[in-house]
Amino acid sequence: MGTSGAGKTTFARDLAGRLGVPHLELDGLFHQPGWRPADDETFAADIARWVAAAPQGWVVDGNYRSRTAAITALADTVVWLDHPRWLVMSRVVRRTLARVLLRRALWNGNRERVANLLTREPAENIVLWSWRTYGPNREQMAAAADDRWVRLRGRAAARRWLDRFPGAPTP
């Protein structure tokens, strides 16, 4: 868990590699072709099917708390990347610019566009979305956290926590 740009996918991919379990990026299930969102029923069914296919364990990343209560309930650990706003924003800006300039295909063939960076509509502009949701996300995650949650504040804390797992990280 973590706000957009916190590094959830990179962290989760590394953790899954160290643990030797599959990794699922929820954005890949949620963002259908043409940026259409998956409906709640399909999204939940796809997650349940994926988790059932990984009985030895799994790592899932994403910020769909209102739609993922079932998977969060199954998790033995929930990692919250609670990085400072300056770090999150630098990451989301750098990542988004690279995706736009290099025309990187994302989930289901979707691509970020220059026009999205110029709009003032947070639902279309990931940088603005990340800025506006940073505070509310932190409040909601703090309220949801229980004894299974690990709150990692900053890059050094995230690295130290990952280094507790001896397996090979995913490059």
N, C-alpha and C positions, 0 to 999 in steps of 0.2 A: 504494500500500500504506500501511497505517497501522492502528492499533488503532481500534475502534469509537468514533466521536465525533471523530476527528482532522480531519475535514473532507475526506475523500477525494472524495466526490461533488461538492461545491462546487468543489474544486480541479480535478478532472478535467473538469467541465463548462466551466470557464473556459479551461483549456488547450485542450480540443477546439475551442472557439469561436475562440481565437487561431490555431490551426493550420488551421482550416477542415476538420476531419475529424469523423466521427461519434464519439459517446460511448456507451459501454455501462456501465450500473451492474449489476454481477453479482448484487446482491440481487434485482433484477427477474427474473432467470432462476432463481435458487435458491429463493426463497420462493413456492411455489405457493399457490393459494387455500386458505384455512384454515390458513395457515402450514406446510403440508406441505413438507418439503424435496424438491427435485428429486433423483432418484437420480443417482448418479455418471455413468452412461452417457448419460442424457438431458442432464444439465448440460454435459458435455464436448461432446456433439454440437451443442447449441445454441450454445455458444461458438465452435466450429469453423465452423459455418454463418455466424454473424455476422461473424467475422473474414474469411472468404472473400468476403463481400459488400462488404468495405471494402478493396479492394486498394491504394488510395492512402494508407492509413494509418488509424489509429484510436487512441482513448484508452479504456482500460478501467479501472474502479475496483472494488476489492473485496478481501476478505481471505480468500480461499479457497485458500491456498497448497497444501494437500494435493490439491486438485482442479484446480488451474490450471497445472500445470507446463508443459503444452503451450503455453499462451498466453504465459506468462512467457518461455519459450524463444524465442518469435517476436518479443518486444519488443526494440526497439533501446535503450530506456531504461526503467528501473523507478524510479519516484519513491517514496521512502519519507518520509511525513510523520511525523517523529519529534518530536512536540510534547511539552512538559512535561505531566505528569499533571494538574496543576491546570487547564490549558487544555482538555485532552481532556474532563475530567469536567464542567467548566462547560458545554461545548458539548453533551455528550450529555444532561445534565440538562435544559438549556434546550430542546433539540430534542425530547426525549421528552415533556416537559410540554406543549409546543405541539401536538404530534401528538395527544396524549391529549385535551386540552381542546378542540381544534378538530375532533376526530374526522376527521383527515386520512386519506384513503385512501392506502395505500402500494402496494406491488407486488401486482398481481393481486387488488386489492380488500381486502387485509389492513389491519387497523387495530390500533394499539397500544391497550391497555386499562389502566384504572386498576389493575385487579387485578394486572397484570404488574409494576407498580411496587411493589406491596406484598408480593410473594412473595420468598422468600429463595433461590429456585432460579435460578441464573445463566442457565440456558438460556431462561428466560422473562422475566427482568428485565434489560433491556439496560444499565441503569446499573450493576448489580452485575456483569454480564458484562464491561463495559468496565473496571471497577475490577480485577477478578480476572485478566483476560487482559493487562492493560497490560504488566506486567513480562515474562511469558513471550513475548508477541508481540515485544517489543523484542529479547530474546535470540535468538529464532528468526530474525528479520529480519537481525540483525547477522551471524549465522552463514551466512545464505543470500546475503548481499550479495556481488556481484562488481563488476567494473569498469564494468558497465552501470548500476549503481545510483547514484542521487543521493539523499543523505540530507539532508533539510531539517529543521532544528531550530528550531521557532518560526515565528510568523506573519510576521515580517520577512524571514526567509530564504525562506519560501515565496513571498512577494510579489516579492522581488528576482528569484528564479528565473523566475517567471511573466513578469515585466516584460521578460525577454530576448526574448520572442516578440512581434512587432509587431502581429499581427492583433487584431481587436476581441474583447474578452472577451464571453462570454455573460452577459447580465444575470441 
